[in-house]
Amino acid sequence: MKTINVPLPDKLGMEVDNYVKSGWFTDEAELMRTALQEFIRHNRLKLMEQFMKEDIEWALKVKAGKK
């Protein structure tokens, strides 16, 4: 398993502590894993759409150059 050490601004660190202390997460690591999973899930579609758009633009340029 990969380990990442990330310094957080004080305000964000306090938010993390509050979520753990209030029982939403068992520890900081669980919160960070969940946050990263949600970020990736949320942005995966946007990233795939961007790659598709770039591929289509490239294909159209190639096609236009062959005419």
LINURFEN-V789701 format. One record per residue. N is the residue number from 1. RES is the residue in three letters. SS is DSSP state (h for helix, s for strand, l for the rest). Layout:
n->N res->RES ss->SS
n->N res->RES ss->SS
This chain:
n->1 res->MET ss->l
n->2 res->LYS ss->l
n->3 res->THR ss->l
n->4 res->ILE ss->l
n->5 res->ASN ss->l
n->6 res->VAL ss->l
n->7 res->PRO ss->l
n->8 res->LEU ss->l
n->9 res->PRO ss->l
n->10 res->ASP ss->h
n->11 res->LYS ss->h
n->12 res->LEU ss->h
n->13 res->GLY ss->h
n->14 res->MET ss->h
n->15 res->GLU ss->h
n->16 res->VAL ss->h
n->17 res->ASP ss->h
n->18 res->ASN ss->h
n->19 res->TYR ss->h
n->20 res->VAL ss->h
n->21 res->LYS ss->h
n->22 res->SER ss->l
n->23 res->GLY ss->l
n->24 res->TRP ss->l
n->25 res->PHE ss->l
n->26 res->THR ss->l
n->27 res->ASP ss->l
n->28 res->GLU ss->h
n->29 res->ALA ss->h
n->30 res->GLU ss->h
n->31 res->LEU ss->h
n->32 res->MET ss->h
n->33 res->ARG ss->h
n->34 res->THR ss->h
n->35 res->ALA ss->h
n->36 res->LEU ss->h
n->37 res->GLN ss->h
n->38 res->GLU ss->h
n->39 res->PHE ss->h
n->40 res->ILE ss->h
n->41 res->ARG ss->h
n->42 res->HIS ss->h
n->43 res->ASN ss->h
n->44 res->ARG ss->h
n->45 res->LEU ss->h
n->46 res->LYS ss->h
n->47 res->LEU ss->h
n->48 res->MET ss->h
n->49 res->GLU ss->h
n->50 res->GLN ss->h
n->51 res->PHE ss->h
n->52 res->MET ss->h
n->53 res->LYS ss->h
n->54 res->GLU ss->h
n->55 res->ASP ss->h
n->56 res->ILE ss->h
n->57 res->GLU ss->h
n->58 res->TRP ss->h
n->59 res->ALA ss->h
n->60 res->LEU ss->h
n->61 res->LYS ss->h
n->62 res->VAL ss->h
n->63 res->LYS ss->h
n->64 res->ALA ss->h
n->65 res->GLY ss->h
n->66 res->LYS ss->h
n->67 res->LYS ss->l
